[in-house]
Amino acid sequence: MRLKIGLVTLVVPEYEPAIAFYVHGLGFELVEDFPQGKKRWVVVRPKGSETGLLLARAVGPQQNAAIGNQTGGRVAFFLHTDNFAHMAARITQAGGTFQEEPRNEDYGKVGVFQDPFGNLWDLIQPAS
């Protein structure tokens, strides 16, 4: 039996700024964007990846409070790249902010960045 994670929900304040950051800024692909009444089914993912993000517009105070804090202040997502400098520049240009200087670890080069919605990410260039 084979299992895989297909989607992870990411609560965002609005669809368009999230699409702009992930698709136009970071270069993710927009896989699906379908209306569902007052909601939309919006899926983005890094090109070539099987796992995507379901961008879910927050509805109500509980979901609004979760924007950018879905993991209680911990890094929520881990984005791997084969070109750290290029991707870091792209993230910054798109509105992401690095929380620390990149560092070298046994597993590769890593830097923590915050997306425009408050979510923390590790950008990692794995060691070869």
N, C-alpha and C positions, 0 to 999 in steps of 0.2 A: 504494500500500500504506500502510495506517495502522497505527501501533503505539502502544501506551500501556502504562504500568506499572499493573498491576492491584493488586498487593499487595507489601508490604515486610514481611519477617519482623522481629518485635521479640521478643527473648528476655526473658522475665519470670520471676520466682521462682515465682509462682503465678497461676492464672487470675483468681480472684475479686478480689484487690486491684487487678489491672490493669484489669479490667472496671469496677470501682468508680471508679477514677481517670478513665479515658478516657470512659466512658459517663455515669456519674452526676455526676462532677466537671466534666469539660470539655464535656459535652453531645454527644459523638460518638454515632452510632447503632450499636447492636449488630446487625450485618448477618447474621452466622451464628454459631451455637454448637452444634456437633454432636459427640457422643462418637465417638472412634475408638480403642476399646480403652482403654489406659491414658492416652491423649492426648485432647485435644479440638481441633476445628477452630474457632477463635474469630477472627472478623474484626470489626473496628470501623473506623469512618471518620467524618470530619466530615460532617455533614448536607450533602447536595448535592455531595459530592466523589465522583469516580470511583475514586480510589486509596484503598486501605485498608491497615490494619495487621493482619497475621496475628500474633496474640498466641500465642507458643509457649513453653510451660512448659519451663524448663531441665531437662535430664536429664544427670546426670553432671558431673564436675568441670570439663571443658572448657567446657561450656555455662554452668555456674554462674559461671565466671570471666568470661564475656563479658557478663553482666548489667550494664548501665549503662556498658559500655566497648566497645561494638560497633564504634565508630569510632576507638578509640585516644585518646579524650579530646577529639575534635573535636565540633562541633555535628553532630548526626545528622539532625535533622528541622527543617523550616521550616514553621511554621503561620501562615497568613495570616488576618487578621481585618479587619473594617471598623470595629471599635470596640476599640482597644487597651486602654483603661482598664477596660472591662467584662471583657474576656477575661483581663487580668492579675489582676484581683480574683478571678475564678473559678478561675484556676490556683492562686493562693495559698491560697484557701479549700479547695481539693481536696487540698492537700498538696505542691504544686510550690513551688520556691523560686527566686527570681530571683537571678542571680549578679552582676548589675550594675544600675545605674540605667538606665532606658530612655534611648535616645539618638536623635537625628534624623540620618539619613543622606540622601544624595541620593535613594535608592530608597524612603525612608519612615521611620517610627518603628520601632525595633527594641529588643528586650531579650532577653537569654539567660536561660532558666530551665532548671532541672533537675527532671525528674519524680521521683516517689518511688522510682524504681528506678535512678536515677543517670544516665539519658540526658539529654544536652543538646539543647535546642530553641531555635531563634530564633522568638520571637513577632514578627510583622511586620505593621504596618499600612502597606500600600503607599502611596506618594505618589500623589496624584490627578492 
